[in-house]
Amino acid sequence: MNKPRILSFAAIAAAALFAAPVFAQGSAATLRVDIGSAMVSNGGEFVSAPSGTQVPAGSRVMLAEGSQATLVYPNGCTQPLSAAGVYGVPATCVAAAGSSAAGATGATGVDVGGLATVAGIAAAGAAALATMDDVEYVEPEPVSR
């Protein structure tokens, strides 16, 4: 009876947990321009950005043809930007998977392993809550006077 409502709630809660890191705006990376030039946008127009510019999460970095740059995070993790294009600046460092194409599509900074853990916990919780309504209703005996 309440299963769809509980499952819907669990799905919405899990989606909110997945989206939370994407909207985190607290951390900043330092842009290191290795070759060529880079530009940064914080939601408006792109402006020239020299090496050492602090780039907040959620910003975008544009590299010109032949340019290379690196995002350096406070914990020392680095994210190379090695092809011309526009890159999203994630809140946390996203390790390169052997290719710079991942950054070109706009990395979100979402920890996939952590999301899988949260999704598993949410699914288990939803399944446990869904089974709570499996008891059949038995109508009570009429009260005699």
C-alpha positions in Angstrom: 0.0 0.0 0.0 2.7 2.5 1.0 5.5 0.7 -1.0 5.4 3.2 -3.9 5.5 6.2 -1.6 8.5 4.7 0.4 10.4 3.7 -2.7 9.8 7.1 -4.2 11.1 8.8 -1.0 14.2 6.5 -1.0 14.8 7.3 -4.7 14.5 11.1 -4.1 16.8 10.9 -1.0 19.4 8.9 -3.0 19.2 11.4 -5.9 19.8 14.3 -3.4 22.8 12.5 -2.0 24.2 12.0 -5.5 23.7 15.7 -6.5 25.1 17.2 -3.3 28.8 16.9 -4.3 28.1 18.5 -7.6 26.7 21.7 -5.9 29.5 21.9 -3.3 31.1 25.3 -3.8 33.5 25.4 -0.8 36.8 24.2 -2.2 39.1 25.9 -4.6 41.9 24.7 -6.8 44.9 26.6 -8.1 45.3 26.8 -11.8 48.8 26.1 -13.1 49.2 27.1 -16.7 51.9 24.8 -18.1 51.8 25.7 -21.8 49.9 28.5 -23.7 47.0 30.3 -22.1 43.9 29.7 -20.1 40.7 31.5 -19.3 38.3 31.2 -16.4 34.6 31.8 -16.0 32.7 31.9 -12.7 29.3 32.0 -14.4 29.9 35.1 -16.6 32.3 35.8 -19.4 35.7 34.1 -19.7 38.6 36.2 -18.5 42.3 35.5 -18.9 43.8 33.6 -16.0 47.5 33.5 -15.2 49.2 30.6 -13.5 48.4 30.7 -9.7 44.8 31.8 -10.1 42.5 30.4 -7.4 39.6 28.6 -9.2 36.5 27.8 -7.1 34.5 24.6 -7.6 31.8 25.0 -10.2 33.9 27.4 -12.4 34.9 26.6 -15.9 38.4 26.7 -17.4 38.9 27.1 -21.2 42.2 26.1 -22.8 43.2 27.4 -26.2 44.6 25.1 -28.9 48.0 23.8 -27.9 47.6 24.9 -24.3 48.0 22.7 -21.2 47.2 23.4 -17.6 46.8 21.6 -14.3 44.3 22.0 -11.4 46.2 21.7 -8.1 44.0 21.0 -5.1 44.9 21.9 -1.5 45.5 18.2 -0.6 48.2 18.0 -3.4 46.1 16.1 -5.9 46.4 17.3 -9.4 44.1 17.1 -12.4 45.7 17.6 -15.8 43.9 19.6 -18.5 45.8 18.7 -21.7 43.5 19.4 -24.6 41.8 22.5 -26.0 38.3 22.8 -24.6 36.2 23.8 -21.7 36.6 22.0 -18.4 34.3 22.0 -15.3 36.2 22.5 -12.0 35.1 19.7 -9.6 34.9 20.3 -5.8 37.3 17.4 -5.3 40.2 16.1 -7.3 39.2 13.6 -9.9 42.1 11.3 -10.8 42.8 11.0 -14.6 41.8 7.6 -15.9 44.6 7.5 -18.4 43.0 9.9 -20.8 42.4 13.7 -20.7 39.1 13.3 -22.6 37.2 12.9 -19.2 38.0 16.5 -18.3 36.9 17.8 -21.6 33.3 16.7 -21.0 33.2 18.5 -17.6 34.1 16.4 -14.6 31.7 16.7 -11.7 33.9 15.6 -8.8 31.5 12.9 -7.7 33.1 9.9 -5.9 31.6 7.0 -7.8 32.6 4.4 -5.1 31.0 6.5 -2.4 27.9 7.0 -4.5 27.6 3.2 -5.0 27.8 2.7 -1.2 25.1 5.3 -0.6 22.9 3.8 -3.3 23.3 0.3 -1.8 22.4 1.6 1.7 19.4 3.5 0.3 18.2 0.5 -1.6 18.6 -1.8 1.4 16.7 0.7 3.6 13.9 1.1 1.0 13.6 -2.7 0.7 13.4 -3.0 4.5 10.8 -0.3 4.8 8.8 -1.8 1.9 8.5 -5.1 3.7 7.0 -3.5 6.8 3.6 -3.4 5.1 3.5 -7.0 4.1 1.3 -8.0 7.1 -2.3 -8.7 6.1 -5.0 -6.6 7.7 -7.4 -8.8 9.7 -10.7 -7.1 10.5 -11.5 -7.3 14.2 -14.5 -9.2 15.5 -17.7 -7.1 15.9 -18.4 -5.8 19.3 -21.5 -7.3 20.8 -23.7 -5.3 23.1 
